[in-house]
Amino acid sequence: MFTTAWTASPQLPAEGFTPNWSQEGFWRQSLRQAVRLTAGGGRVRIRLSNAYGTSPLRIAGATVARAGEGAAVEPGSVRRLTFGGDASAEIPARGLAVSDPAELALESLESVTVTLHLDAVTGPATFHAQAFATSHRAPGDRLADIGGEAFDASSESWYFLSAVEVDAGRRDAVALFGDSITDGFGSTPGANHRWSDLLAERTGRPVLNAGIGGNLLLNDSAWYGEKGVHRLGRDVLDQQGVGTLVVLQGLNDIGFSETGEQPTYKPAPVVEAGELIDSYRELIRQARARGLRVIGSTLLPFGGSDHWGEHAAKVSHEVNEWIRGAGEWDAAMDLNRVLADPDDPDRLHPAYDFGDHLHPNDAGYAVMAEALAELL
């Protein structure tokens, strides 16, 4: 029985926050990506997403191995992956492929490297924009390479890889659903200090990160993914072994209308608390239909940020009061109060502020993980 041990929510190819390879795609190259698992097992398999591909995606070959330093892998750990018994796979446009299981003993919190050989033109690549980890690219077929010398280009995004599963037999995975705060913006890149990582360390449970930077509950966005009420099924409910959903989202719906003339935030309608509350109820309905426990979190303080304004303040206060007191969640978590500056509760505590008054730093994410661990 397989359990999802790592996820990244797929996004439409886009210029994004930082330079990436999604729009150019790949051709006659190998792509090597390392991810940290939150469950262990004796067999491993991967999910590859072509959710936003407009033509079939050819995977000429794939391997999985224990991660080494940089683009290197641990000698003796490389395993060839197959798809329905074949060494290659063709994933239809908008489709998904799941590899056959490969024998490889892995521990929880261990990092694995997935290498894909892409010998045909992929076209624009389904990806996850903000990995806060480094992916590597090399010319030709480098599936079996132990060293990383050939991988001469790097990116801080993930491509095609949407999940890694292990035969842990666990059904208590916790899925964190949200925007850039869940995605890990403000944490130290390469250090696995997102609150999902820290929660897995603290609880020993599988933790899935279903955050997308900039994501909204009510509207789709070219850069920031499909709206939350539409993507929940693919990014959380269809994953293996999820028992609890944690929702921390809505800040961008409230705040993008306050950010001024930044074109990536358009259209940015002015929303009311009732619209967000209706979307929370829809997430609760979908999750409960799959038998999940649902925890809602208040929105973090964001006074002084580019998302703050008179209307945003009013709506955020109304939304947070509903989350705290409505009784519609299985449990409610008040991260707003946990991370607030005691001298100005509308602002993040300076000790937890990444610097933009919107995102936590490593210390803030640790406090968030601790608060959630007490509810699990």
Buried (B, 14 or more C-beta within 10 A) or exposed (E): EBBBBBBBBBBBBBEBBEEBBBEEBBEEBBBBBBBBBBBBBEBBBBBBBBBBBEEBBBBBBBBBBBBBEBBBBBEEBBBEBBBEEEBEBBBEEEBBBBBEBBEBEBEBBBBBBBBBBBBBEBBBBBBBBBBBBBBBBBEEBBBBBBBBEBBEEEBBBBBBBBBBBBBBEBEBBBBBBBBBBBBBBBBEEEEBBBBBBBBBBBBBBBBBBBBBBBBBBBBEBEBBBBBBBEBBEBBBBBBBBBBBBBBBBBBBBBBBBBBEEEEBBEEBEBBBBEBBBEBBEBBBEBBEEBEBBBBBBBBBBBBBBBBBBEBBBEBBBBBBEBBBEEEBBBBBBBBBBBBBBEEEEBBBBEEBBBEBBBBBBBBBBBBBBBBBBEBB
